[in-house]
Amino acid sequence: MTYKLIALDVDGTLLNDHHELTEFTQETLIQASRQGAEIVLCSGRGPANTIPFMERMGLDGYVITHNGAVTAEVESREIVHRFALDGQGLQPIIDYCRSNAVHFDINTAFGLYVDQPEGLALNVQEMYANFMMEPLKLPTWADLSEPLAKFTAFGPLEQMNAVQQEWETWDLPYYMTRSGDFFIDLMHPEASKGAALKRLAETKGIAPEEIMAIGNYYNDITMLTFAGKGIAMDNSPEEVKAAADEVTYSNNEQGVAHAIRKHVLSEG
């Protein structure tokens, strides 16, 4: 099967646990691109800290970001599609986070906002540094004119599990997903990586069976099941592996490169 589009999650999939893109994986993606496969990074990150990986590899095209809420063109950084989030409905969620000491941020396509950027805990500062983001002071709703993309809660695994259990009892007007052990994301109810990938593929005339998707977490399931070939990383939870067609090596073993060499470069 010739795959015309390869959709790749970034953290826990493309990158190893040190947030590194290895030379072996990079060269593999460049080779696949030269053979005609379009590489589309599909991340919970925003365009600002996803596009640089494409630029580093000399690749153009598109990135699907904020878990599908924002699709951007690499070279121009133009937003070609977005599922805008209703900010007014977030107030009960924000009140809950403030009352229960749950760190949160609010994302536009290219901006990330927090309550007090100058007083962030060390673990939160390190998280933003790893994701190459500089948080800004959250303005009032009236002063936040740009459409919202995503709301994210961040904290220890046990805290995030408890928060998710609580919010699942609420009648939230959002799509809620876990993009990692320490993150809960709220987005437009129609937003997901799978929905954004479907929309992009339709605009390019690419059928699902001509798409290969690789991911490692719950927020990747929609794109793994949409693509003709869905591949889970070995470091994925069992539910993600069950949703995929096959499992490759872990992100620390360059599983993306091995899967592409097997199915696209035909190196076995």
C-alpha positions as CSV (number, residue, x, y, z in Angstrom):
1,M,0.0,0.0,0.0
2,T,1.3,3.5,-0.9
3,Y,0.6,6.0,1.8
4,K,0.2,9.5,0.6
5,L,-0.1,11.1,4.1
6,I,1.6,10.2,7.4
7,A,0.0,11.7,10.5
8,L,2.4,11.7,13.5
9,D,1.8,12.6,17.1
10,V,4.7,14.5,18.6
11,D,5.3,14.0,22.3
12,G,5.6,10.4,23.3
13,T,5.7,9.4,19.7
14,L,7.9,11.4,17.4
15,L,10.1,12.6,20.3
16,N,11.8,10.5,22.9
17,D,11.4,11.1,26.6
18,H,14.0,13.8,26.5
19,H,11.9,15.7,24.0
20,E,14.4,15.0,21.3
21,L,13.9,14.3,17.6
22,T,16.7,11.8,16.8
23,E,18.7,12.0,13.6
24,F,17.6,8.5,12.6
25,T,13.9,9.4,12.8
26,Q,14.5,12.8,11.1
27,E,16.3,11.3,8.2
28,T,13.6,8.6,7.9
29,L,10.9,11.3,7.6
30,I,12.8,13.2,5.1
31,Q,13.3,10.1,3.0
32,A,9.5,9.3,3.2
33,S,8.8,12.9,2.1
34,R,11.1,12.6,-0.9
35,Q,9.3,9.5,-1.9
36,G,6.0,11.4,-2.0
37,A,4.5,10.9,1.4
38,E,3.2,14.1,3.0
39,I,4.2,14.4,6.7
40,V,1.6,16.0,9.0
41,L,2.4,16.5,12.6
42,C,-0.7,16.1,14.8
43,S,-0.1,17.4,18.3
44,G,-1.6,18.7,21.5
45,R,0.9,21.5,21.1
46,G,0.1,24.7,19.3
47,P,1.4,25.7,15.9
48,A,4.2,27.8,17.5
49,N,5.9,24.8,19.1
50,T,5.0,22.3,16.4
51,I,6.0,24.0,13.2
52,P,9.7,24.3,14.2
53,F,10.0,20.5,13.9
54,M,8.8,20.7,10.4
55,E,11.1,23.5,9.6
56,R,14.1,21.7,11.1
57,M,13.4,18.8,8.6
58,G,12.9,21.2,5.7
59,L,9.3,20.0,5.3
60,D,6.3,22.2,4.3
61,G,2.6,21.4,4.3
62,Y,0.4,21.4,7.4
63,V,0.3,20.8,11.1
64,I,-2.8,19.8,13.1
65,T,-2.4,21.3,16.5
66,H,-4.2,21.7,19.9
67,N,-5.5,18.2,19.5
68,G,-7.3,19.0,16.2
69,A,-8.7,22.4,17.2
70,V,-6.3,24.4,14.9
71,T,-4.8,23.3,11.5
72,A,-2.0,25.6,10.2
73,E,0.0,25.9,7.1
74,V,3.7,25.5,7.9
75,E,5.4,28.2,5.7
76,S,2.9,31.0,6.1
77,R,1.7,30.0,9.6
78,E,-1.8,30.8,8.3
79,I,-4.7,29.1,10.1
80,V,-6.6,27.1,7.5
81,H,-9.2,25.6,9.8
82,R,-10.1,25.9,13.5
83,F,-12.7,24.6,15.9
84,A,-13.2,27.7,18.1
85,L,-13.8,27.1,21.9
86,D,-16.6,28.9,23.7
87,G,-14.7,30.8,26.4
88,Q,-17.7,32.0,28.4
89,G,-18.6,28.4,29.2
90,L,-15.2,27.9,30.8
91,Q,-15.9,30.0,33.9
92,P,-17.2,27.1,36.1
93,I,-14.1,25.1,35.1
94,I,-11.8,28.0,35.9
95,D,-13.5,28.6,39.2
96,Y,-13.1,24.9,40.1
97,C,-9.4,25.0,39.2
98,R,-8.7,28.1,41.3
99,S,-10.6,26.7,44.3
100,N,-8.8,23.3,44.1
101,A,-5.3,24.5,43.3
102,V,-5.3,23.0,39.8
103,H,-3.0,24.7,37.4
104,F,-4.6,25.6,34.1
105,D,-3.9,27.5,30.9
106,I,-6.0,28.9,28.1
107,N,-4.7,28.6,24.5
108,T,-5.4,30.6,21.4
109,A,-3.8,29.4,18.1
110,F,-0.4,31.0,18.9
111,G,-0.8,32.2,22.5
112,L,-0.9,30.5,26.0
113,Y,-2.3,32.3,29.0
114,V,-2.1,31.7,32.8
115,D,-3.3,33.5,35.9
116,Q,0.2,34.5,37.2
117,P,3.1,33.8,34.8
118,E,5.6,35.4,37.2
119,G,4.6,33.1,40.1
120,L,4.6,29.7,38.5
121,A,5.7,26.6,40.5
122,L,9.0,25.1,39.4
123,N,7.5,22.0,37.9
124,V,5.1,24.1,35.8
125,Q,8.0,26.3,34.6
126,E,9.9,23.2,33.6
127,M,6.9,21.8,31.7
128,Y,6.5,25.0,29.7
129,A,10.2,25.0,29.0
130,N,10.1,21.5,27.7
131,F,7.2,22.4,25.4
132,M,9.0,25.6,24.2
133,M,6.2,27.9,25.4
134,E,6.3,31.2,27.1
135,P,3.1,31.8,29.1
136,L,1.4,35.2,29.1
137,K,-0.9,36.9,31.7
138,L,-4.5,35.8,31.2
139,P,-6.5,38.9,30.3
140,T,-10.2,39.5,30.8
141,W,-12.6,37.8,28.4
142,A,-13.4,41.3,26.9
143,D,-9.7,41.8,26.2
144,L,-9.1,38.4,24.7
145,S,-10.2,39.0,21.1
146,E,-8.5,36.0,19.4
147,P,-10.6,32.8,19.2
148,L,-9.8,30.2,21.8
149,A,-8.5,26.8,20.9
150,K,-8.0,24.8,24.0
151,F,-8.2,24.7,27.8
152,T,-5.7,22.6,29.6
153,A,-5.4,21.5,33.2
154,F,-2.0,20.3,34.4
155,G,-0.9,18.4,37.5
156,P,0.3,15.1,39.1
157,L,-1.3,11.9,37.7
158,E,-3.4,11.3,40.8
159,Q,-4.8,14.9,40.8
160,M,-5.6,14.7,37.1
161,N,-7.4,11.4,37.5
162,A,-9.5,12.9,40.3
163,V,-10.2,16.0,38.2
164,Q,-11.3,13.9,35.2
165,Q,-13.6,11.8,37.4
166,E,-15.2,15.0,38.8
167,W,-15.6,16.7,35.4
168,E,-17.0,13.5,33.8
169,T,-20.0,14.0,36.1
170,W,-20.6,17.5,34.8
171,D,-22.6,18.2,31.7
172,L,-19.7,19.9,29.9
173,P,-20.3,21.4,26.5
174,Y,-16.7,20.4,25.4
175,Y,-14.7,17.5,24.1
176,M,-12.5,16.3,27.0
177,T,-9.4,14.2,26.4
178,R,-6.2,13.2,28.1
179,S,-3.2,14.2,26.0
180,G,-0.8,12.7,28.6
181,D,-0.8,11.4,32.2
182,F,-0.5,15.0,33.5
183,F,-2.9,16.8,31.1
184,I,-6.6,17.2,30.6
185,D,-7.7,19.1,27.6
186,L,-11.1,20.7,26.8
187,M,-12.0,21.7,23.3
188,H,-14.9,22.4,21.0
189,P,-17.2,19.4,21.0
190,E,-16.4,18.6,17.4
191,A,-12.6,19.0,17.7
192,S,-10.3,16.0,17.7
193,K,-7.2,14.9,15.8
194,G,-9.3,12.5,13.8
195,A,-11.8,15.1,12.8
196,A,-9.1,17.6,11.7
197,L,-7.2,14.8,9.8
198,K,-10.5,13.9,8.0
199,R,-11.1,17.5,7.0
200,L,-7.5,18.0,5.8
201,A,-7.5,14.7,3.9
202,E,-10.8,15.6,2.1
203,T,-9.4,19.0,1.0
204,K,-6.4,17.2,-0.5
205,G,-8.4,14.3,-2.1
206,I,-6.7,11.7,0.0
207,A,-8.7,8.6,1.1
208,P,-8.5,7.2,4.6
209,E,-6.8,4.0,3.3
210,E,-4.0,6.2,1.9
211,I,-3.2,7.5,5.4
212,M,-1.0,6.1,8.1
213,A,-1.2,7.5,11.6
214,I,1.1,6.9,14.5
215,G,0.4,7.9,18.1
216,N,0.7,6.9,21.8
217,Y,-2.1,8.3,23.9
218,Y,-5.9,8.6,24.3
219,N,-6.0,11.8,22.2
220,D,-4.6,9.9,19.3
221,I,-7.3,7.2,19.1
222,T,-9.5,9.2,16.8
223,M,-6.8,9.6,14.2
224,L,-5.6,6.0,14.6
225,T,-9.1,4.7,13.9
226,F,-9.7,7.1,11.0
227,A,-6.5,6.2,9.1
228,G,-6.2,3.2,6.9
229,K,-3.2,2.1,9.0
230,G,-3.2,3.1,12.7
231,I,0.0,2.3,14.6
232,A,0.4,2.7,18.3
233,M,3.7,3.1,20.1
234,D,4.8,0.4,22.5
235,N,4.7,3.0,25.3
236,S,1.0,3.5,24.7
237,P,-1.8,2.5,27.2
238,E,-3.4,-0.8,26.4
239,E,-6.6,0.9,25.2
240,V,-4.6,2.9,22.6
241,K,-2.9,-0.3,21.4
242,A,-6.3,-2.0,21.1
243,A,-7.6,0.8,18.9
244,A,-4.6,0.5,16.5
245,D,-3.9,-2.0,13.7
246,E,-0.5,-2.8,15.0
247,V,2.1,-1.7,17.6
248,T,5.6,-0.5,16.8
249,Y,8.6,0.1,19.1
250,S,8.5,2.7,21.8
251,N,9.3,6.4,21.4
252,N,12.7,5.8,23.1
253,E,13.4,3.1,20.5
254,Q,12.6,5.3,17.5
255,G,9.4,3.4,16.8
256,V,8.2,6.0,14.3
257,A,11.2,5.5,12.1
258,H,10.9,1.7,12.3
259,A,7.2,1.8,11.3
260,I,7.8,4.2,8.3
261,R,10.8,2.1,7.1
262,K,8.6,-1.0,7.3
263,H,5.5,0.4,5.6
264,V,6.7,3.3,3.5
265,L,10.4,2.8,2.7
266,S,9.9,-1.0,2.5
267,E,13.0,-1.9,4.4
268,G,11.3,-4.6,6.5
